[in-house]
Amino acid sequence: MNPNEVLDIGMQALILAGKLCAPVLVTALVVGFAVSLLQSITQIQEVTLSFVPKALAVAVALLVAGHWMISETVAFTHQIFERIPSLLGG
């Protein structure tokens, strides 16, 4: 196993991590921005007003994108397991 293979696997893992966290983070960002904009317009400064919609939106994003996230993780795992013999030099 040479350093290039290790770096390739690490890069693929980081790309996968970015792809998996993107739907949740973008959803939280958009909902958080919308709620803070609403709070600044109406001057309502309630803590739960910013937390509850964001938590609900993240839960919905996980429900919508969850199947895709799991299938991407399983595909990556299968790819790594298939590469084990070549990584060990066999």
N, CA, C and O atoms as a MOPAC input file, in Angstrom:
PM7 MOZYME 1SCF
protein

 N      0.85600 1    -1.17300 1     0.00000 1
 C      0.00000 1     0.00000 1     0.00000 1
 C      0.89600 1     1.22700 1     0.00000 1
 O      1.64400 1     1.46400 1     0.94900 1
 N      0.81500 1     1.99500 1    -1.05800 1
 C      1.67300 1     3.17100 1    -1.15300 1
 C      0.92400 1     4.43300 1    -0.70700 1
 O     -0.29900 1     4.41900 1    -0.57300 1
 N      1.65600 1     5.50400 1    -0.48300 1
 C      1.00700 1     6.73500 1     0.01300 1
 C     -0.05300 1     7.30800 1    -0.92900 1
 O     -1.00800 1     7.94100 1    -0.47800 1
 N      0.11300 1     7.08500 1    -2.23800 1
 C     -0.89000 1     7.61000 1    -3.18100 1
 C     -2.24600 1     6.94000 1    -2.98300 1
 O     -3.28200 1     7.59500 1    -3.09000 1
 N     -2.24500 1     5.65400 1    -2.69900 1
 C     -3.50800 1     4.95300 1    -2.45900 1
 C     -4.16200 1     5.42500 1    -1.17200 1
 O     -5.38200 1     5.57200 1    -1.10600 1
 N     -3.35900 1     5.65900 1    -0.16000 1
 C     -3.89000 1     6.16700 1     1.11000 1
 C     -4.50300 1     7.55100 1     0.91000 1
 O     -5.59100 1     7.83500 1     1.41100 1
 N     -3.80200 1     8.40300 1     0.17900 1
 C     -4.32400 1     9.74600 1    -0.08700 1
 C     -5.59100 1     9.68700 1    -0.94300 1
 O     -6.50800 1    10.48400 1    -0.74400 1
 N     -5.64700 1     8.76000 1    -1.88100 1
 C     -6.84200 1     8.61100 1    -2.71500 1
 C     -8.04300 1     8.18500 1    -1.87800 1
 O     -9.13400 1     8.73400 1    -2.03200 1
 N     -7.85000 1     7.21900 1    -1.00200 1
 C     -8.94600 1     6.76900 1    -0.13400 1
 C     -9.37300 1     7.89200 1     0.81200 1
 O    -10.56500 1     8.09700 1     1.04000 1
 N     -8.40600 1     8.61200 1     1.35600 1
 C     -8.73100 1     9.73200 1     2.24300 1
 C     -9.49000 1    10.82600 1     1.52800 1
 O    -10.43300 1    11.39700 1     2.07600 1
 N     -9.07800 1    11.12400 1     0.28900 1
 C     -9.76900 1    12.15200 1    -0.48300 1
 C    -11.19400 1    11.71600 1    -0.80400 1
 O    -12.12100 1    12.51900 1    -0.70300 1
 N    -11.38000 1    10.45300 1    -1.19100 1
 C    -12.72400 1     9.95000 1    -1.47100 1
 C    -13.60200 1     9.99800 1    -0.21600 1
 O    -14.79000 1    10.31100 1    -0.29200 1
 N    -13.00100 1     9.68400 1     0.94100 1
 C    -13.77300 1     9.73000 1     2.19100 1
 C    -14.18100 1    11.15700 1     2.53600 1
 O    -15.30000 1    11.38500 1     2.99600 1
 N    -13.29100 1    12.11800 1     2.32100 1
 C    -13.63800 1    13.51800 1     2.60000 1
 C    -14.70000 1    14.03900 1     1.63400 1
 O    -15.58700 1    14.79300 1     2.03700 1
 N    -14.61800 1    13.64600 1     0.37400 1
 C    -15.63800 1    14.05600 1    -0.59000 1
 C    -16.99000 1    13.45700 1    -0.21200 1
 O    -18.01800 1    14.13100 1    -0.27800 1
 N    -16.97800 1    12.18100 1     0.18700 1
 C    -18.21900 1    11.54700 1     0.62100 1
 C    -18.79300 1    12.24900 1     1.85100 1
 O    -20.00200 1    12.46900 1     1.93200 1
 N    -17.93500 1    12.59900 1     2.80300 1
 C    -18.40900 1    13.29900 1     4.00600 1
 C    -19.02400 1    14.64800 1     3.63900 1
 O    -20.04600 1    15.03900 1     4.20200 1
 N    -18.41100 1    15.35100 1     2.70800 1
 C    -18.97800 1    16.62500 1     2.25700 1
 C    -20.31300 1    16.46100 1     1.57200 1
 O    -21.23400 1    17.24700 1     1.79400 1
 N    -20.42300 1    15.42000 1     0.72300 1
 C    -21.69300 1    15.17200 1     0.03900 1
 C    -22.78400 1    14.76300 1     1.01800 1
 O    -23.94500 1    15.13000 1     0.84000 1
 N    -22.42200 1    14.00600 1     2.04900 1
 C    -23.42900 1    13.53900 1     2.99900 1
 C    -23.92300 1    14.64300 1     3.92800 1
 O    -25.09600 1    14.66300 1     4.30000 1
 N    -23.04000 1    15.55200 1     4.30200 1
 C    -23.47500 1    16.58800 1     5.24800 1
 C    -24.08500 1    17.79800 1     4.54100 1
 O    -24.71500 1    18.63300 1     5.19100 1
 N    -23.91100 1    17.90700 1     3.23000 1
 C    -24.40600 1    19.08200 1     2.51200 1
 C    -25.91800 1    19.29100 1     2.61800 1
 O    -26.33600 1    20.41500 1     2.89300 1
 N    -26.76600 1    18.26700 1     2.41600 1
 C    -28.21000 1    18.54600 1     2.49600 1
 C    -28.65500 1    19.06300 1     3.86300 1
 O    -29.49200 1    19.96100 1     3.95300 1
 N    -28.09700 1    18.49700 1     4.91100 1
 C    -28.48200 1    18.91300 1     6.26300 1
 C    -27.96900 1    20.31700 1     6.56200 1
 O    -28.70100 1    21.14800 1     7.09900 1
 N    -26.71300 1    20.58100 1     6.21500 1
 C    -26.13900 1    21.89300 1     6.51100 1
 C    -26.78300 1    23.00900 1     5.69300 1
 O    -27.02900 1    24.09800 1     6.21100 1
 N    -27.05400 1    22.74100 1     4.42300 1
 C    -27.68300 1    23.76900 1     3.58900 1
 C    -29.10300 1    24.04900 1     4.07500 1
 O    -29.54100 1    25.19900 1     4.09800 1
 N    -29.81600 1    22.99900 1     4.46000 1
 C    -31.16700 1    23.19000 1     4.99100 1
 C    -31.13600 1    24.02800 1     6.26400 1
 O    -31.91600 1    24.96900 1     6.41100 1
 N    -30.23600 1    23.68800 1     7.18200 1
 C    -30.13100 1    24.45500 1     8.42600 1
 C    -29.72900 1    25.89500 1     8.15600 1
 O    -30.20900 1    26.81100 1     8.82400 1
 N    -28.84800 1    26.10200 1     7.17800 1
 C    -28.42000 1    27.45400 1     6.83500 1
 C    -29.57000 1    28.28700 1     6.27900 1
 O    -29.77500 1    29.42700 1     6.69300 1
 N    -30.31500 1    27.71700 1     5.34600 1
 C    -31.40900 1    28.46300 1     4.71400 1
 C    -32.51500 1    28.76300 1     5.72500 1
 O    -33.01500 1    29.88600 1     5.78300 1
 N    -32.89600 1    27.76700 1     6.51700 1
 C    -33.96400 1    27.99000 1     7.50200 1
 C    -33.49700 1    28.95800 1     8.58800 1
 O    -34.26200 1    29.82400 1     9.01400 1
 N    -32.26600 1    28.82100 1     9.03100 1
 C    -31.73700 1    29.74800 1    10.03400 1
 C    -31.70700 1    31.18100 1     9.52900 1
 O    -32.04200 1    32.11100 1    10.26200 1
 N    -31.30300 1    31.35800 1     8.26800 1
 C    -31.29500 1    32.69800 1     7.68800 1
 C    -32.70500 1    33.27000 1     7.57200 1
 O    -32.93900 1    34.44100 1     7.87000 1
 N    -33.64100 1    32.42700 1     7.13300 1
 C    -35.02200 1    32.89900 1     6.98800 1
 C    -35.61900 1    33.27600 1     8.33800 1
 O    -36.30400 1    34.29300 1     8.45100 1
 N    -35.36700 1    32.47300 1     9.35100 1
 C    -35.91100 1    32.76600 1    10.67700 1
 C    -35.25900 1    34.02000 1    11.25900 1
 O    -35.94400 1    34.84300 1    11.86600 1
 N    -33.95600 1    34.17400 1    11.08500 1
 C    -33.29800 1    35.36900 1    11.62200 1
 C    -33.75100 1    36.62400 1    10.87800 1
 O    -33.86100 1    37.69700 1    11.47100 1
 N    -34.01200 1    36.48500 1     9.58000 1
 C    -34.55200 1    37.61700 1     8.83000 1
 C    -35.94500 1    37.98500 1     9.34600 1
 O    -36.25900 1    39.16200 1     9.52000 1
 N    -36.76900 1    36.97500 1     9.58600 1
 C    -38.10300 1    37.20300 1    10.13600 1
 C    -38.01100 1    37.84300 1    11.52900 1
 O    -38.78000 1    38.74800 1    11.85300 1
 N    -37.06700 1    37.36700 1    12.34700 1
 C    -36.91100 1    37.93700 1    13.68600 1
 C    -36.45100 1    39.38500 1    13.62300 1
 O    -36.90600 1    40.22000 1    14.40400 1
 N    -35.55300 1    39.68300 1    12.69800 1
 C    -35.08600 1    41.06900 1    12.62200 1
 C    -36.16100 1    42.00200 1    12.06600 1
 O    -36.22300 1    43.17500 1    12.43600 1
 N    -36.99900 1    41.48400 1    11.18400 1
 C    -38.07800 1    42.32400 1    10.64200 1
 C    -39.13000 1    42.58900 1    11.71800 1
 O    -39.58400 1    43.72200 1    11.87700 1
 N    -39.51500 1    41.55500 1    12.45200 1
 C    -40.57400 1    41.71200 1    13.45200 1
 C    -40.03500 1    42.08900 1    14.83200 1
 O    -40.81900 1    42.40900 1    15.72500 1
 N    -38.73300 1    42.05800 1    15.02500 1
 C    -38.06300 1    42.35100 1    16.29600 1
 C    -38.53100 1    41.44400 1    17.42100 1
 O    -38.63400 1    41.86500 1    18.57400 1
 N    -38.81500 1    40.19100 1    17.07200 1
 C    -39.13100 1    39.16600 1    18.07700 1
 C    -37.84800 1    38.40100 1    18.34200 1
 O    -37.31600 1    37.75700 1    17.43800 1
 N    -37.34600 1    38.45900 1    19.55700 1
 C    -36.09400 1    37.79800 1    19.90100 1
 C    -36.35400 1    36.62300 1    20.83800 1
 O    -36.01300 1    36.67100 1    22.02000 1
 N    -36.94400 1    35.59700 1    20.31100 1
 C    -37.25300 1    34.39000 1    21.07800 1
 C    -36.30600 1    33.28800 1    20.63600 1
 O    -36.15500 1    33.04100 1    19.44000 1
 N    -35.66100 1    32.61900 1    21.60100 1
 C    -34.66900 1    31.59900 1    21.29200 1
 C    -35.30300 1    30.38700 1    20.62900 1
 O    -34.75700 1    29.85500 1    19.66200 1
 N    -36.43000 1    29.95000 1    21.12900 1
 C    -37.06500 1    28.75700 1    20.57000 1
 C    -37.58100 1    28.99500 1    19.15900 1
 O    -37.75000 1    28.04600 1    18.39400 1
 N    -37.82900 1    30.23800 1    18.80900 1
 C    -38.30100 1    30.55200 1    17.46500 1
 C    -37.22600 1    30.24300 1    16.42700 1
 O    -37.55000 1    29.93700 1    15.28000 1
 N    -35.97800 1    30.31700 1    16.80400 1
 C    -34.91600 1    29.99000 1    15.85000 1
 C    -34.53700 1    28.51400 1    15.90400 1
 O    -34.05000 1    27.97300 1    14.91100 1
 N    -34.74600 1    27.85600 1    17.02800 1
 C    -34.32300 1    26.46200 1    17.17000 1
 C    -35.32800 1    25.47200 1    16.59800 1
 O    -34.94300 1    24.56200 1    15.86500 1
 N    -36.58400 1    25.63000 1    16.91300 1
 C    -37.60400 1    24.64900 1    16.53700 1
 C    -37.76700 1    24.51600 1    15.01700 1
 O    -37.76700 1    23.39000 1    14.51900 1
 N    -37.90400 1    25.60700 1    14.26000 1
 C    -38.02900 1    25.42700 1    12.80700 1
 C    -36.78500 1    24.79600 1    12.18700 1
 O    -36.88500 1    23.99600 1    11.25600 1
 N    -35.60500 1    25.16100 1    12.71200 1
 C    -34.37800 1    24.59100 1    12.17800 1
 C    -34.30100 1    23.09600 1    12.45800 1
 O    -33.88500 1    22.32200 1    11.59500 1
 N    -34.69700 1    22.69100 1    13.65200 1
 C    -34.68600 1    21.26500 1    13.99800 1
 C    -35.68600 1    20.49300 1    13.14500 1
 O    -35.38500 1    19.39000 1    12.69000 1
 N    -36.85800 1    21.05400 1    12.92600 1
 C    -37.84700 1    20.39200 1    12.08000 1
 C    -37.37900 1    20.29200 1    10.63100 1
 O    -37.57700 1    19.26400 1     9.98400 1
 N    -36.76600 1    21.34200 1    10.12600 1
 C    -36.28800 1    21.33400 1     8.74400 1
 C    -35.15400 1    20.32900 1     8.56000 1
 O    -35.08000 1    19.65800 1     7.53100 1
 N    -34.27700 1    20.22500 1     9.54700 1
 C    -33.18600 1    19.25000 1     9.46500 1
 C    -33.74900 1    17.83200 1     9.51500 1
 O    -33.25700 1    16.94700 1     8.81500 1
 N    -34.76600 1    17.61100 1    10.32600 1
 C    -35.39700 1    16.29000 1    10.38600 1
 C    -36.04100 1    15.94100 1     9.04500 1
 O    -35.93900 1    14.80100 1     8.59300 1
 N    -36.68700 1    16.88800 1     8.41800 1
 C    -37.29000 1    16.65000 1     7.10700 1
 C    -36.20300 1    16.38800 1     6.06100 1
 O    -36.35800 1    15.51800 1     5.20400 1
 N    -35.10700 1    17.14100 1     6.13500 1
 C    -34.00400 1    16.91900 1     5.18600 1
 C    -33.41400 1    15.52600 1     5.36300 1
 O    -33.05400 1    14.87700 1     4.38100 1
 N    -33.31300 1    15.06300 1     6.59900 1
 C    -32.81500 1    13.70600 1     6.83700 1
 C    -33.78400 1    12.65600 1     6.31100 1
 O    -33.35900 1    11.63100 1     5.77700 1
 N    -35.07400 1    12.90200 1     6.45600 1
 C    -36.06700 1    11.97200 1     5.92100 1
 C    -36.02700 1    11.92100 1     4.39600 1
 O    -36.13900 1    10.84900 1     3.80200 1
 N    -35.86800 1    13.07400 1     3.77200 1
 C    -35.85900 1    13.13600 1     2.31400 1
 C    -34.56700 1    12.56500 1     1.73800 1
 O    -34.60300 1    11.79300 1     0.78000 1
 N    -33.43100 1    12.93800 1     2.31500 1
 C    -32.13400 1    12.54400 1     1.75200 1
 C    -31.53200 1    11.32000 1     2.42900 1
 O    -30.44000 1    10.89200 1     2.05500 1
 N    -32.20300 1    10.75600 1     3.39900 1
 C    -31.63000 1     9.64600 1     4.16700 1
 C    -31.32700 1     8.42100 1     3.32800 1
 O    -30.27400 1     7.80400 1     3.48800 1
 N    -32.23200 1     8.06300 1     2.43900 1
 C    -32.01600 1     6.88000 1     1.60000 1
 C    -30.80200 1     7.07400 1     0.69700 1
 O    -29.98700 1     6.16500 1     0.53900 1
 N    -30.68500 1     8.25100 1     0.11000 1
 C    -29.53600 1     8.54800 1    -0.73400 1
 C    -28.23800 1     8.52200 1     0.07500 1
 O    -27.21800 1     8.02200 1    -0.40000 1
 N    -28.27700 1     9.05800 1     1.29400 1
 C    -27.08300 1     9.07500 1     2.13600 1
 C    -26.62000 1     7.65600 1     2.47200 1
 O    -25.42800 1     7.35200 1     2.42700 1
 N    -27.56800 1     6.80900 1     2.80500 1
 C    -27.21900 1     5.43200 1     3.14600 1
 C    -26.68800 1     4.69600 1     1.91800 1
 O    -25.71200 1     3.95300 1     2.02000 1
 N    -27.31400 1     4.89200 1     0.76200 1
 C    -26.84400 1     4.19800 1    -0.43800 1
 C    -25.45500 1     4.67100 1    -0.84900 1
 O    -24.64800 1     3.86800 1    -1.31600 1
 N    -25.15900 1     5.95900 1    -0.68500 1
 C    -23.80800 1     6.46100 1    -0.97500 1
 C    -22.78000 1     5.85300 1    -0.02200 1
 O    -21.68300 1     5.48600 1    -0.44300 1
 N    -23.12900 1     5.74900 1     1.24500 1
 C    -22.21300 1     5.16900 1     2.22500 1
 C    -21.97200 1     3.69000 1     1.94500 1
 O    -20.84200 1     3.21200 1     2.04500 1
 N    -23.02200 1     2.97200 1     1.59700 1
 C    -22.88100 1     1.54100 1     1.29300 1
 C    -22.04600 1     1.35500 1     0.02600 1
 O    -21.20300 1     0.45900 1    -0.02400 1
 N    -22.26300 1     2.17900 1    -0.99400 1
 C    -21.48300 1     2.07400 1    -2.23000 1
 C    -20.00000 1     2.34100 1    -1.96200 1
 O    -19.13800 1     1.64500 1    -2.49800 1
 N    -19.70500 1     3.33800 1    -1.14200 1
 C    -18.31200 1     3.63500 1    -0.79400 1
 C    -17.69300 1     2.47700 1    -0.01800 1
 O    -16.54400 1     2.10800 1    -0.26100 1
 N    -18.44100 1     1.91200 1     0.90300 1
 C    -17.93400 1     0.78200 1     1.68600 1
 C    -17.65300 1    -0.41900 1     0.79400 1
 O    -16.62400 1    -1.07600 1     0.95100 1
 N    -18.54500 1    -0.71200 1    -0.13200 1
 C    -18.33300 1    -1.81500 1    -1.07500 1
 C    -17.09300 1    -1.55900 1    -1.93200 1
 O    -16.30300 1    -2.46700 1    -2.18900 1
 N    -16.93700 1    -0.32300 1    -2.36300 1
 C    -15.76800 1     0.02800 1    -3.17600 1
 C    -14.47800 1    -0.17700 1    -2.39200 1
 O    -13.50000 1    -0.68800 1    -2.93800 1
 N    -14.46300 1     0.20700 1    -1.13800 1
 C    -13.26300 1     0.03100 1    -0.31200 1
 C    -13.00300 1    -1.44900 1    -0.06500 1
 O    -11.85700 1    -1.89300 1    -0.13400 1
 N    -14.05000 1    -2.21800 1     0.22100 1
 C    -13.86100 1    -3.65200 1     0.44100 1
 C    -13.36700 1    -4.35800 1    -0.81800 1
 O    -12.58700 1    -5.30500 1    -0.72600 1
 N    -13.80900 1    -3.91100 1    -1.99200 1
 C    -13.33200 1    -4.50500 1    -3.23500 1
 C    -11.87400 1    -4.15500 1    -3.50300 1
 O    -11.17500 1    -4.90900 1    -4.18000 1
 N    -11.40800 1    -3.03400 1    -2.98800 1
 C    -10.02100 1    -2.62100 1    -3.19300 1
 C     -9.04300 1    -3.25600 1    -2.21000 1
 O     -7.83200 1    -3.13000 1    -2.39100 1
 N     -9.53200 1    -3.93000 1    -1.18000 1
 C     -8.64600 1    -4.49900 1    -0.15500 1
 C     -7.60200 1    -5.43700 1    -0.74100 1
 O     -6.42800 1    -5.29800 1    -0.39700 1
 N     -7.95800 1    -6.38700 1    -1.60900 1
 C     -6.91300 1    -7.28400 1    -2.13500 1
 C     -5.80800 1    -6.54400 1    -2.89800 1
 O     -4.63100 1    -6.88000 1    -2.76400 1
 N     -6.18400 1    -5.54300 1    -3.69400 1
 C     -5.15500 1    -4.80400 1    -4.42100 1
 C     -4.33200 1    -3.92700 1    -3.48600 1
 O     -3.15500 1    -3.67900 1    -3.74700 1
 N     -4.93800 1    -3.45900 1    -2.40300 1
 C     -4.19600 1    -2.63700 1    -1.44700 1
 C     -3.17600 1    -3.46300 1    -0.66800 1
 O     -2.12800 1    -2.95600 1    -0.26800 1
 N     -3.48900 1    -4.72100 1    -0.46300 1
 C     -2.57900 1    -5.60000 1     0.28200 1
 C     -1.50800 1    -6.20500 1    -0.63700 1
 O     -0.62700 1    -6.92900 1    -0.17400 1
 N     -1.58800 1    -5.91400 1    -1.91000 1
 C     -0.57600 1    -6.39200 1    -2.84100 1
 C     -0.86800 1    -7.75400 1    -3.42600 1
 O      0.01200 1    -8.36700 1    -4.03100 1
 N     -2.09800 1    -8.24600 1    -3.25700 1
 C     -2.43200 1    -9.56900 1    -3.76300 1
 C     -3.14000 1    -9.58700 1    -5.07100 1
 O     -3.46400 1   -10.65900 1    -5.58200 1

